[in-house]
Amino acid sequence: MRRFVDGSGTEWTVALSNASYGSISLVFSATGAPGSLYWLALEAATAAEGQALLDGESDDDLRARLARAETWTG
């Protein structure tokens, strides 16, 4: 899990999610904004690989991923 701030000053938490069929996703949640959930598939084969990718991302990388993320409807 990581936290970062977007360009408008909103703090976000991003965490890994193990989805169906073993796919790994990033789930983004805005602090103080219930229901503001977004997701993006992560190019990782395992949770450990996904965590290593997440740990290596810069805040700019996470902001770019958030910009491509889709609204969580699940």
All heavy atoms as a GROMACS GRO file, in nm:
protein
  548
    1MET      N    1   0.085  -0.117   0.000
    1MET     CA    2   0.000   0.000   0.000
    1MET      C    3   0.090   0.124   0.000
    1MET      O    4   0.194   0.125   0.062
    1MET     CB    5  -0.090  -0.002   0.124
    1MET     CG    6  -0.182   0.116   0.130
    1MET     SD    7  -0.310   0.104   0.257
    1MET     CE    8  -0.215   0.104   0.406
    2ARG      N    9   0.044   0.225  -0.073
    2ARG     CA   10   0.119   0.351  -0.082
    2ARG      C   11   0.021   0.467  -0.076
    2ARG      O   12  -0.096   0.452  -0.109
    2ARG     CB   13   0.193   0.360  -0.216
    2ARG     CG   14   0.305   0.263  -0.239
    2ARG     CD   15   0.441   0.322  -0.211
    2ARG     NE   16   0.466   0.447  -0.275
    2ARG     CZ   17   0.517   0.465  -0.396
    2ARG    NH1   18   0.546   0.361  -0.472
    2ARG    NH2   19   0.540   0.585  -0.444
    3ARG      N   20   0.073   0.582  -0.040
    3ARG     CA   21  -0.006   0.706  -0.044
    3ARG      C   22   0.070   0.807  -0.128
    3ARG      O   23   0.193   0.811  -0.129
    3ARG     CB   24  -0.027   0.761   0.096
    3ARG     CG   25  -0.126   0.678   0.175
    3ARG     CD   26  -0.174   0.754   0.299
    3ARG     NE   27  -0.282   0.682   0.361
    3ARG     CZ   28  -0.267   0.591   0.457
    3ARG    NH1   29  -0.146   0.563   0.502
    3ARG    NH2   30  -0.370   0.530   0.508
    4PHE      N   31  -0.007   0.889  -0.201
    4PHE     CA   32   0.051   0.996  -0.280
    4PHE      C   33  -0.053   1.105  -0.296
    4PHE      O   34  -0.170   1.086  -0.266
    4PHE     CB   35   0.100   0.945  -0.417
    4PHE     CG   36  -0.010   0.899  -0.508
    4PHE    CD1   37  -0.061   0.984  -0.606
    4PHE    CD2   38  -0.065   0.773  -0.496
    4PHE    CE1   39  -0.163   0.942  -0.690
    4PHE    CE2   40  -0.167   0.730  -0.580
    4PHE     CZ   41  -0.215   0.815  -0.677
    5VAL      N   42  -0.010   1.221  -0.342
    5VAL     CA   43  -0.099   1.336  -0.360
    5VAL      C   44  -0.104   1.368  -0.509
    5VAL      O   45  -0.001   1.373  -0.576
    5VAL     CB   46  -0.047   1.459  -0.280
    5VAL    CG1   47  -0.134   1.581  -0.305
    5VAL    CG2   48  -0.044   1.425  -0.132
    6ASP      N   49  -0.227   1.390  -0.560
    6ASP     CA   50  -0.241   1.423  -0.702
    6ASP      C   51  -0.217   1.572  -0.725
    6ASP      O   52  -0.189   1.648  -0.631
    6ASP     CB   53  -0.376   1.376  -0.758
    6ASP     CG   54  -0.496   1.453  -0.704
    6ASP    OD1   55  -0.479   1.562  -0.642
    6ASP    OD2   56  -0.609   1.406  -0.726
    7GLY      N   57  -0.229   1.616  -0.848
    7GLY     CA   58  -0.202   1.754  -0.885
    7GLY      C   59  -0.296   1.856  -0.823
    7GLY      O   60  -0.262   1.974  -0.814
    8SER      N   61  -0.414   1.811  -0.777
    8SER     CA   62  -0.509   1.904  -0.716
    8SER      C   63  -0.501   1.903  -0.564
    8SER      O   64  -0.580   1.970  -0.498
    8SER     CB   65  -0.652   1.872  -0.761
    8SER     OG   66  -0.692   1.747  -0.709
    9GLY      N   67  -0.407   1.826  -0.508
    9GLY     CA   68  -0.388   1.822  -0.363
    9GLY      C   69  -0.465   1.712  -0.291
    9GLY      O   70  -0.460   1.704  -0.169
   10THR      N   71  -0.534   1.626  -0.365
   10THR     CA   72  -0.606   1.515  -0.304
   10THR      C   73  -0.509   1.403  -0.271
   10THR      O   74  -0.428   1.364  -0.354
   10THR     CB   75  -0.716   1.462  -0.399
   10THR    OG1   76  -0.806   1.568  -0.428
   10THR    CG2   77  -0.792   1.346  -0.338
   11GLU      N   78  -0.520   1.351  -0.148
   11GLU     CA   79  -0.436   1.238  -0.109
   11GLU      C   80  -0.506   1.108  -0.151
   11GLU      O   81  -0.626   1.092  -0.132
   11GLU     CB   82  -0.413   1.236   0.042
   11GLU     CG   83  -0.323   1.120   0.084
   11GLU     CD   84  -0.303   1.114   0.234
   11GLU    OE1   85  -0.403   1.110   0.308
   11GLU    OE2   86  -0.186   1.112   0.275
   12TRP      N   87  -0.427   1.017  -0.208
   12TRP     CA   88  -0.477   0.889  -0.256
   12TRP      C   89  -0.403   0.776  -0.188
   12TRP      O   90  -0.284   0.788  -0.159
   12TRP     CB   91  -0.457   0.876  -0.406
   12TRP     CG   92  -0.544   0.966  -0.486
   12TRP    CD1   93  -0.520   1.097  -0.516
   12TRP    CD2   94  -0.670   0.934  -0.544
   12TRP    NE1   95  -0.624   1.148  -0.590
   12TRP    CE2   96  -0.718   1.049  -0.609
   12TRP    CE3   97  -0.747   0.818  -0.548
   12TRP    CZ2   98  -0.838   1.051  -0.676
   12TRP    CZ3   99  -0.867   0.820  -0.616
   12TRP    CH2  100  -0.912   0.936  -0.678
   13THR      N  101  -0.473   0.667  -0.164
   13THR     CA  102  -0.412   0.541  -0.121
   13THR      C  103  -0.424   0.445  -0.237
   13THR      O  104  -0.531   0.436  -0.300
   13THR     CB  105  -0.485   0.484   0.002
   13THR    OG1  106  -0.477   0.578   0.108
   13THR    CG2  107  -0.424   0.352   0.045
   14VAL      N  108  -0.318   0.375  -0.268
   14VAL     CA  109  -0.320   0.274  -0.374
   14VAL      C  110  -0.272   0.142  -0.314
   14VAL      O  111  -0.175   0.139  -0.238
   14VAL     CB  112  -0.234   0.317  -0.496
   14VAL    CG1  113  -0.090   0.342  -0.458
   14VAL    CG2  114  -0.244   0.214  -0.607
   15ALA      N  115  -0.346   0.036  -0.345
   15ALA     CA  116  -0.314  -0.096  -0.292
   15ALA      C  117  -0.331  -0.200  -0.402
   15ALA      O  118  -0.399  -0.176  -0.502
   15ALA     CB  119  -0.404  -0.128  -0.174
   16LEU      N  120  -0.271  -0.316  -0.381
   16LEU     CA  121  -0.287  -0.427  -0.474
   16LEU      C  122  -0.416  -0.501  -0.446
   16LEU      O  123  -0.460  -0.511  -0.332
   16LEU     CB  124  -0.173  -0.527  -0.457
   16LEU     CG  125  -0.036  -0.486  -0.504
   16LEU    CD1  126   0.063  -0.599  -0.476
   16LEU    CD2  127  -0.035  -0.450  -0.650
   17SER      N  128  -0.474  -0.555  -0.551
   17SER     CA  129  -0.590  -0.641  -0.539
   17SER      C  130  -0.566  -0.765  -0.623
   17SER      O  131  -0.526  -0.755  -0.739
   17SER     CB  132  -0.715  -0.568  -0.589
   17SER     OG  133  -0.826  -0.656  -0.595
   18ASN      N  134  -0.588  -0.881  -0.564
   18ASN     CA  135  -0.580  -1.007  -0.638
   18ASN      C  136  -0.720  -1.036  -0.691
   18ASN      O  137  -0.809  -1.071  -0.615
   18ASN     CB  138  -0.534  -1.121  -0.548
   18ASN     CG  139  -0.391  -1.106  -0.505
   18ASN    OD1  140  -0.308  -1.061  -0.581
   18ASN    ND2  141  -0.362  -1.141  -0.382
   19ALA      N  142  -0.738  -1.019  -0.819
   19ALA     CA  143  -0.870  -1.037  -0.880
   19ALA      C  144  -0.886  -1.182  -0.928
   19ALA      O  145  -0.798  -1.265  -0.909
   19ALA     CB  146  -0.885  -0.940  -0.996
   20SER      N  147  -0.997  -1.206  -0.993
   20SER     CA  148  -1.025  -1.341  -1.041
   20SER      C  149  -0.922  -1.384  -1.146
   20SER      O  150  -0.861  -1.302  -1.214
   20SER     CB  151  -1.166  -1.348  -1.099
   20SER     OG  152  -1.181  -1.254  -1.202
   21TYR      N  153  -0.904  -1.512  -1.155
   21TYR     CA  154  -0.812  -1.575  -1.250
   21TYR      C  155  -0.667  -1.530  -1.229
   21TYR      O  156  -0.587  -1.530  -1.321
   21TYR     CB  157  -0.854  -1.549  -1.394
   21TYR     CG  158  -0.993  -1.599  -1.424
   21TYR    CD1  159  -1.098  -1.509  -1.439
   21TYR    CD2  160  -1.020  -1.735  -1.433
   21TYR    CE1  161  -1.226  -1.555  -1.464
   21TYR    CE2  162  -1.148  -1.781  -1.457
   21TYR     CZ  163  -1.250  -1.691  -1.473
   21TYR     OH  164  -1.377  -1.736  -1.496
   22GLY      N  165  -0.635  -1.485  -1.108
   22GLY     CA  166  -0.498  -1.450  -1.075
   22GLY      C  167  -0.450  -1.316  -1.125
   22GLY      O  168  -0.332  -1.285  -1.115
   23SER      N  169  -0.539  -1.234  -1.179
   23SER     CA  170  -0.495  -1.104  -1.228
   23SER      C  171  -0.470  -1.010  -1.109
   23SER      O  172  -0.536  -1.019  -1.007
   23SER     CB  173  -0.597  -1.043  -1.324
   23SER     OG  174  -0.719  -1.020  -1.258
   24ILE      N  175  -0.374  -0.924  -1.126
   24ILE     CA  176  -0.334  -0.829  -1.022
   24ILE      C  177  -0.374  -0.689  -1.068
   24ILE      O  178  -0.346  -0.650  -1.181
   24ILE     CB  179  -0.182  -0.833  -0.997
   24ILE    CG1  180  -0.133  -0.977  -0.974
   24ILE    CG2  181  -0.143  -0.742  -0.884
   24ILE    CD1  182  -0.187  -1.043  -0.849
   25SER      N  183  -0.438  -0.614  -0.978
   25SER     CA  184  -0.481  -0.478  -1.010
   25SER      C  185  -0.436  -0.382  -0.903
   25SER      O  186  -0.408  -0.422  -0.790
   25SER     CB  187  -0.634  -0.471  -1.019
   25SER     OG  188  -0.683  -0.556  -1.119
   26LEU      N  189  -0.431  -0.255  -0.940
   26LEU     CA  190  -0.413  -0.148  -0.843
   26LEU      C  191  -0.550  -0.089  -0.814
   26LEU      O  192  -0.629  -0.067  -0.906
   26LEU     CB  193  -0.322  -0.039  -0.900
   26LEU     CG  194  -0.178  -0.076  -0.925
   26LEU    CD1  195  -0.104   0.040  -0.991
   26LEU    CD2  196  -0.108  -0.117  -0.796
   27VAL      N  197  -0.578  -0.064  -0.687
   27VAL     CA  198  -0.703   0.000  -0.647
   27VAL      C  199  -0.667   0.132  -0.581
   27VAL      O  200  -0.588   0.136  -0.487
   27VAL     CB  201  -0.784  -0.090  -0.551
   27VAL    CG1  202  -0.910  -0.019  -0.505
   27VAL    CG2  203  -0.819  -0.221  -0.618
   28PHE      N  204  -0.727   0.240  -0.633
   28PHE     CA  205  -0.701   0.375  -0.585
   28PHE      C  206  -0.821   0.425  -0.507
   28PHE      O  207  -0.934   0.413  -0.553
   28PHE     CB  208  -0.678   0.470  -0.703
   28PHE     CG  209  -0.557   0.438  -0.786
   28PHE    CD1  210  -0.565   0.347  -0.890
   28PHE    CD2  211  -0.435   0.499  -0.760
   28PHE    CE1  212  -0.455   0.318  -0.969
   28PHE    CE2  213  -0.324   0.471  -0.838
   28PHE     CZ  214  -0.334   0.381  -0.942
   29SER      N  215  -0.796   0.485  -0.391
   29SER     CA  216  -0.903   0.540  -0.308
   29SER      C  217  -0.863   0.680  -0.262
   29SER      O  218  -0.755   0.700  -0.206
   29SER     CB  219  -0.923   0.450  -0.186
   29SER     OG  220  -1.014   0.507  -0.095
   30ALA      N  221  -0.953   0.778  -0.285
   30ALA     CA  222  -0.926   0.915  -0.244
   30ALA      C  223  -0.958   0.932  -0.096
   30ALA      O  224  -1.065   0.892  -0.050
   30ALA     CB  225  -1.009   1.013  -0.327
   31THR      N  226  -0.868   0.992  -0.021
   31THR     CA  227  -0.889   1.019   0.121
   31THR      C  228  -1.002   1.120   0.138
   31THR      O  229  -1.003   1.223   0.071
   31THR     CB  230  -0.759   1.072   0.186
   31THR    OG1  231  -0.657   0.975   0.167
   31THR    CG2  232  -0.777   1.100   0.333
   32GLY      N  233  -1.095   1.088   0.225
   32GLY     CA  234  -1.204   1.180   0.255
   32GLY      C  235  -1.312   1.186   0.149
   32GLY      O  236  -1.396   1.276   0.151
   33ALA      N  237  -1.312   1.093   0.056
   33ALA     CA  238  -1.413   1.092  -0.051
   33ALA      C  239  -1.469   0.951  -0.065
   33ALA      O  240  -1.430   0.877  -0.155
   33ALA     CB  241  -1.352   1.139  -0.182
   34PRO      N  242  -1.559   0.911   0.027
   34PRO     CA  243  -1.615   0.776   0.020
   34PRO      C  244  -1.673   0.746  -0.119
   34PRO      O  245  -1.736   0.832  -0.179
   34PRO     CB  246  -1.726   0.778   0.125
   34PRO     CG  247  -1.690   0.890   0.216
   34PRO     CD  248  -1.618   0.991   0.131
   35GLY      N  249  -1.647   0.629  -0.166
   35GLY     CA  250  -1.698   0.589  -0.297
   35GLY      C  251  -1.609   0.627  -0.413
   35GLY      O  252  -1.637   0.592  -0.527
   36SER      N  253  -1.501   0.698  -0.386
   36SER     CA  254  -1.406   0.735  -0.493
   36SER      C  255  -1.304   0.624  -0.511
   36SER      O  256  -1.193   0.632  -0.461
   36SER     CB  257  -1.336   0.867  -0.460
   36SER     OG  258  -1.426   0.973  -0.462
   37LEU      N  259  -1.344   0.519  -0.579
   37LEU     CA  260  -1.256   0.404  -0.603
   37LEU      C  261  -1.232   0.388  -0.752
   37LEU      O  262  -1.326   0.396  -0.832
   37LEU     CB  263  -1.318   0.276  -0.548
   37LEU     CG  264  -1.330   0.263  -0.398
   37LEU    CD1  265  -1.404   0.136  -0.362
   37LEU    CD2  266  -1.192   0.264  -0.333
   38TYR      N  267  -1.107   0.363  -0.785
   38TYR     CA  268  -1.067   0.341  -0.924
   38TYR      C  269  -0.974   0.221  -0.928
   38TYR      O  270  -0.910   0.188  -0.828
   38TYR     CB  271  -0.994   0.465  -0.979
   38TYR     CG  272  -1.082   0.587  -0.981
   38TYR    CD1  273  -1.094   0.667  -0.869
   38TYR    CD2  274  -1.155   0.618  -1.094
   38TYR    CE1  275  -1.177   0.779  -0.870
   38TYR    CE2  276  -1.238   0.729  -1.096
   38TYR     CZ  277  -1.249   0.809  -0.984
   38TYR     OH  278  -1.332   0.917  -0.985
   39TRP      N  279  -0.967   0.154  -1.043
   39TRP     CA  280  -0.880   0.039  -1.056
   39TRP      C  281  -0.809   0.041  -1.191
   39TRP      O  282  -0.855   0.103  -1.285
   39TRP     CB  283  -0.958  -0.091  -1.040
   39TRP     CG  284  -1.041  -0.125  -1.160
   39TRP    CD1  285  -1.165  -0.076  -1.190
   39TRP    CD2  286  -1.005  -0.209  -1.268
   39TRP    NE1  287  -1.209  -0.125  -1.309
   39TRP    CE2  288  -1.112  -0.208  -1.360
   39TRP    CE3  289  -0.892  -0.285  -1.297
   39TRP    CZ2  290  -1.109  -0.281  -1.478
   39TRP    CZ3  291  -0.891  -0.356  -1.414
   39TRP    CH2  292  -0.998  -0.355  -1.503
   40LEU      N  293  -0.697  -0.030  -1.194
   40LEU     CA  294  -0.618  -0.042  -1.315
   40LEU      C  295  -0.543  -0.174  -1.310
   40LEU      O  296  -0.481  -0.207  -1.207
   40LEU     CB  297  -0.517   0.074  -1.324
   40LEU     CG  298  -0.428   0.079  -1.447
   40LEU    CD1  299  -0.510   0.112  -1.572
   40LEU    CD2  300  -0.319   0.182  -1.428
   41ALA      N  301  -0.551  -0.252  -1.417
   41ALA     CA  302  -0.477  -0.378  -1.424
   41ALA      C  303  -0.327  -0.349  -1.416
   41ALA      O  304  -0.279  -0.249  -1.470
   41ALA     CB  305  -0.510  -0.452  -1.552
   42LEU      N  306  -0.256  -0.435  -1.346
   42LEU     CA  307  -0.112  -0.420  -1.329
   42LEU      C  308  -0.043  -0.534  -1.403
   42LEU      O  309  -0.088  -0.649  -1.396
   42LEU     CB  310  -0.077  -0.422  -1.181
   42LEU     CG  311   0.066  -0.392  -1.142
   42LEU    CD1  312   0.106  -0.250  -1.184
   42LEU    CD2  313   0.085  -0.406  -0.992
   43GLU      N  314   0.065  -0.503  -1.471
   43GLU     CA  315   0.138  -0.603  -1.549
   43GLU      C  316   0.228  -0.687  -1.458
   43GLU      O  317   0.350  -0.679  -1.465
   43GLU     CB  318   0.219  -0.535  -1.661
   43GLU     CG  319   0.317  -0.430  -1.618
   43GLU     CD  320   0.256  -0.294  -1.582
   43GLU    OE1  321   0.136  -0.270  -1.601
   43GLU    OE2  322   0.332  -0.209  -1.533
   44ALA      N  323   0.163  -0.767  -1.373
   44ALA     CA  324   0.236  -0.854  -1.280
   44ALA      C  325   0.172  -0.991  -1.281
   44ALA      O  326   0.050  -1.004  -1.290
   44ALA     CB  327   0.231  -0.794  -1.140
   45ALA      N  328   0.255  -1.094  -1.270
   45ALA     CA  329   0.205  -1.232  -1.272
   45ALA      C  330   0.168  -1.282  -1.133
   45ALA      O  331   0.087  -1.372  -1.119
   45ALA     CB  332   0.310  -1.324  -1.334
   46THR      N  333   0.228  -1.222  -1.030
   46THR     CA  334   0.202  -1.265  -0.893
   46THR      C  335   0.186  -1.142  -0.804
   46THR      O  336   0.229  -1.031  -0.840
   46THR     CB  337   0.317  -1.350  -0.837
   46THR    OG1  338   0.435  -1.266  -0.827
   46THR    CG2  339   0.346  -1.472  -0.923
   47ALA      N  340   0.129  -1.164  -0.685
   47ALA     CA  341   0.115  -1.054  -0.589
   47ALA      C  342   0.252  -1.000  -0.547
   47ALA      O  343   0.271  -0.879  -0.533
   47ALA     CB  344   0.036  -1.100  -0.467
   48ALA      N  345   0.349  -1.088  -0.531
   48ALA     CA  346   0.484  -1.044  -0.492
   48ALA      C  347   0.546  -0.956  -0.601
   48ALA      O  348   0.607  -0.853  -0.572
   48ALA     CB  349   0.574  -1.165  -0.464
   49GLU      N  350   0.527  -0.996  -0.726
   49GLU     CA  351   0.577  -0.915  -0.837
   49GLU      C  352   0.504  -0.781  -0.842
   49GLU      O  353   0.564  -0.676  -0.865
   49GLU     CB  354   0.558  -0.990  -0.968
   49GLU     CG  355   0.618  -0.922  -1.088
   49GLU     CD  356   0.596  -1.004  -1.216
   49GLU    OE1  357   0.604  -1.128  -1.211
   49GLU    OE2  358   0.573  -0.940  -1.320
   50GLY      N  359   0.374  -0.784  -0.819
   50GLY     CA  360   0.295  -0.660  -0.816
   50GLY      C  361   0.340  -0.567  -0.706
   50GLY      O  362   0.350  -0.446  -0.727
   51GLN      N  363   0.369  -0.622  -0.588
   51GLN     CA  364   0.415  -0.539  -0.477
   51GLN      C  365   0.549  -0.476  -0.509
   51GLN      O  366   0.574  -0.358  -0.479
   51GLN     CB  367   0.423  -0.620  -0.348
   51GLN     CG  368   0.451  -0.536  -0.225
   51GLN     CD  369   0.343  -0.433  -0.197
   51GLN    OE1  370   0.225  -0.468  -0.189
   51GLN    NE2  371   0.382  -0.307  -0.184
   52ALA      N  372   0.637  -0.552  -0.573
   52ALA     CA  373   0.768  -0.498  -0.612
   52ALA      C  374   0.751  -0.385  -0.712
   52ALA      O  375   0.819  -0.282  -0.702
   52ALA     CB  376   0.856  -0.609  -0.670
   53LEU      N  377   0.658  -0.401  -0.808
   53LEU     CA  378   0.632  -0.293  -0.904
   53LEU      C  379   0.578  -0.169  -0.833
   53LEU      O  380   0.622  -0.057  -0.859
   53LEU     CB  381   0.534  -0.339  -1.011
   53LEU     CG  382   0.587  -0.431  -1.119
   53LEU    CD1  383   0.473  -0.488  -1.203
   53LEU    CD2  384   0.686  -0.358  -1.208
   54LEU      N  385   0.482  -0.190  -0.744
   54LEU     CA  386   0.423  -0.078  -0.670
   54LEU      C  387   0.530  -0.007  -0.587
   54LEU      O  388   0.536   0.116  -0.585
   54LEU     CB  389   0.310  -0.128  -0.581
   54LEU     CG  390   0.239  -0.022  -0.495
   54LEU    CD1  391   0.182   0.091  -0.579
   54LEU    CD2  392   0.130  -0.089  -0.411
   55ASP      N  393   0.614  -0.082  -0.520
   55ASP     CA  394   0.720  -0.024  -0.438
   55ASP      C  395   0.818   0.058  -0.521
   55ASP      O  396   0.874   0.156  -0.472
   55ASP     CB  397   0.797  -0.132  -0.362
   55ASP     CG  398   0.714  -0.199  -0.254
   55ASP    OD1  399   0.608  -0.144  -0.214
   55ASP    OD2  400   0.754  -0.309  -0.209
   56GLY      N  401   0.837   0.020  -0.647
   56GLY     CA  402   0.933   0.090  -0.734
   56GLY      C  403   0.876   0.211  -0.806
   56GLY      O  404   0.951   0.285  -0.870
   57GLU      N  405   0.746   0.232  -0.797
   57GLU     CA  406   0.683   0.344  -0.868
   57GLU      C  407   0.710   0.476  -0.796
   57GLU      O  408   0.705   0.484  -0.673
   57GLU     CB  409   0.530   0.324  -0.874
   57GLU     CG  410   0.487   0.204  -0.952
   57GLU     CD  411   0.488   0.228  -1.102
   57GLU    OE1  412   0.594   0.204  -1.163
   57GLU    OE2  413   0.384   0.269  -1.156
   58SER      N  414   0.734   0.579  -0.873
   58SER     CA  415   0.744   0.714  -0.816
   58SER      C  416   0.603   0.770  -0.802
   58SER      O  417   0.506   0.716  -0.857
   58SER     CB  418   0.826   0.805  -0.908
   58SER     OG  419   0.753   0.831  -1.027
   59ASP      N  420   0.589   0.880  -0.729
   59ASP     CA  421   0.458   0.944  -0.718
   59ASP      C  422   0.408   0.988  -0.855
   59ASP      O  423   0.289   0.978  -0.884
   59ASP     CB  424   0.462   1.063  -0.621
   59ASP     CG  425   0.471   1.020  -0.476
   59ASP    OD1  426   0.470   0.897  -0.448
   59ASP    OD2  427   0.478   1.108  -0.388
   60ASP      N  428   0.497   1.034  -0.941
   60ASP     CA  429   0.457   1.072  -1.078
   60ASP      C  430   0.404   0.951  -1.154
   60ASP      O  431   0.306   0.962  -1.228
   60ASP     CB  432   0.573   1.135  -1.154
   60ASP     CG  433   0.603   1.278  -1.111
   60ASP    OD1  434   0.512   1.344  -1.055
   60ASP    OD2  435   0.716   1.324  -1.135
   61ASP      N  436   0.468   0.835  -1.137
   61ASP     CA  437   0.420   0.712  -1.201
   61ASP      C  438   0.279   0.679  -1.153
   61ASP      O  439   0.193   0.642  -1.232
   61ASP     CB  440   0.513   0.594  -1.170
   61ASP     CG  441   0.651   0.607  -1.231
   61ASP    OD1  442   0.666   0.676  -1.334
   61ASP    OD2  443   0.745   0.548  -1.174
   62LEU      N  444   0.257   0.691  -1.022
   62LEU     CA  445   0.125   0.660  -0.966
   62LEU      C  446   0.019   0.758  -1.014
   62LEU      O  447  -0.094   0.719  -1.044
   62LEU     CB  448   0.131   0.656  -0.814
   62LEU     CG  449   0.215   0.543  -0.755
   62LEU    CD1  450   0.225   0.557  -0.604
   62LEU    CD2  451   0.159   0.407  -0.793
   63ARG      N  452   0.055   0.886  -1.026
   63ARG     CA  453  -0.040   0.984  -1.080
   63ARG      C  454  -0.077   0.949  -1.224
   63ARG      O  455  -0.193   0.960  -1.264
   63ARG     CB  456   0.018   1.125  -1.070
   63ARG     CG  457   0.014   1.182  -0.928
   63ARG     CD  458   0.054   1.328  -0.925
   63ARG     NE  459   0.198   1.346  -0.922
   63ARG     CZ  460   0.272   1.346  -0.813
   63ARG    NH1  461   0.216   1.329  -0.694
   63ARG    NH2  462   0.402   1.363  -0.820
   64ALA      N  463   0.020   0.905  -1.302
   64ALA     CA  464  -0.006   0.866  -1.442
   64ALA      C  465  -0.096   0.743  -1.447
   64ALA      O  466  -0.187   0.735  -1.530
   64ALA     CB  467   0.125   0.840  -1.515
   65ARG      N  468  -0.073   0.647  -1.359
   65ARG     CA  469  -0.158   0.528  -1.355
   65ARG      C  470  -0.300   0.566  -1.313
   65ARG      O  471  -0.398   0.515  -1.368
   65ARG     CB  472  -0.100   0.422  -1.263
   65ARG     CG  473   0.024   0.353  -1.322
   65ARG     CD  474   0.064   0.236  -1.233
   65ARG     NE  475   0.187   0.175  -1.277
   65ARG     CZ  476   0.195   0.074  -1.363
   65ARG    NH1  477   0.087   0.026  -1.419
   65ARG    NH2  478   0.312   0.022  -1.393
   66LEU      N  479  -0.312   0.654  -1.215
   66LEU     CA  480  -0.444   0.699  -1.171
   66LEU      C  481  -0.520   0.766  -1.286
   66LEU      O  482  -0.640   0.745  -1.302
   66LEU     CB  483  -0.432   0.795  -1.052
   66LEU     CG  484  -0.562   0.858  -1.002
   66LEU    CD1  485  -0.663   0.754  -0.958
   66LEU    CD2  486  -0.532   0.957  -0.890
   67ALA      N  487  -0.450   0.842  -1.367
   67ALA     CA  488  -0.513   0.909  -1.481
   67ALA      C  489  -0.572   0.810  -1.581
   67ALA      O  490  -0.668   0.840  -1.651
   67ALA     CB  491  -0.413   1.002  -1.550
   68ARG      N  492  -0.516   0.688  -1.586
   68ARG     CA  493  -0.564   0.585  -1.678
   68ARG      C  494  -0.664   0.489  -1.612
   68ARG      O  495  -0.724   0.405  -1.680
   68ARG     CB  496  -0.446   0.503  -1.732
   68ARG     CG  497  -0.351   0.585  -1.818
   68ARG     CD  498  -0.249   0.498  -1.891
   68ARG     NE  499  -0.192   0.388  -1.818
   68ARG     CZ  500  -0.080   0.393  -1.746
   68ARG    NH1  501  -0.013   0.506  -1.735
   68ARG    NH2  502  -0.033   0.286  -1.685
   69ALA      N  503  -0.680   0.500  -1.480
   69ALA     CA  504  -0.764   0.406  -1.406
   69ALA      C  505  -0.913   0.427  -1.440
   69ALA      O  506  -0.954   0.534  -1.481
   69ALA     CB  507  -0.741   0.423  -1.257
   70GLU      N  508  -0.989   0.320  -1.420
   70GLU     CA  509  -1.133   0.321  -1.444
   70GLU      C  510  -1.209   0.321  -1.312
   70GLU      O  511  -1.160   0.269  -1.212
   70GLU     CB  512  -1.173   0.196  -1.524
   70GLU     CG  513  -1.105   0.188  -1.660
   70GLU     CD  514  -1.141   0.060  -1.732
   70GLU    OE1  515  -1.251   0.006  -1.709
   70GLU    OE2  516  -1.058   0.014  -1.811
   71THR      N  517  -1.329   0.374  -1.313
   71THR     CA  518  -1.413   0.374  -1.195
   71THR      C  519  -1.444   0.231  -1.153
   71THR      O  520  -1.478   0.148  -1.237
   71THR     CB  521  -1.545   0.449  -1.222
   71THR    OG1  522  -1.514   0.582  -1.262
   71THR    CG2  523  -1.632   0.453  -1.099
   72TRP      N  524  -1.431   0.204  -1.026
   72TRP     CA  525  -1.462   0.072  -0.971
   72TRP      C  526  -1.613   0.059  -0.962
   72TRP      O  527  -1.678   0.140  -0.896
   72TRP     CB  528  -1.400   0.058  -0.832
   72TRP     CG  529  -1.425  -0.073  -0.766
   72TRP    CD1  530  -1.539  -0.112  -0.703
   72TRP    CD2  531  -1.333  -0.181  -0.753
   72TRP    NE1  532  -1.525  -0.236  -0.653
   72TRP    CE2  533  -1.399  -0.283  -0.682
   72TRP    CE3  534  -1.203  -0.200  -0.795
   72TRP    CZ2  535  -1.338  -0.403  -0.652
   72TRP    CZ3  536  -1.142  -0.320  -0.764
   72TRP    CH2  537  -1.209  -0.420  -0.695
   73THR      N  538  -1.669  -0.040  -1.027
   73THR     CA  539  -1.814  -0.059  -1.024
   73THR      C  540  -1.853  -0.186  -0.952
   73THR      O  541  -1.972  -0.218  -0.946
   73THR     CB  542  -1.872  -0.061  -1.168
   73THR    OG1  543  -1.808  -0.167  -1.240
   73THR    CG2  544  -1.851   0.070  -1.237
   74GLY      N  545  -1.754  -0.258  -0.901
   74GLY     CA  546  -1.778  -0.387  -0.839
   74GLY      C  547  -1.836  -0.376  -0.706
   74GLY      O  548  -1.902  -0.444  -0.644
   0.00000   0.00000   0.00000
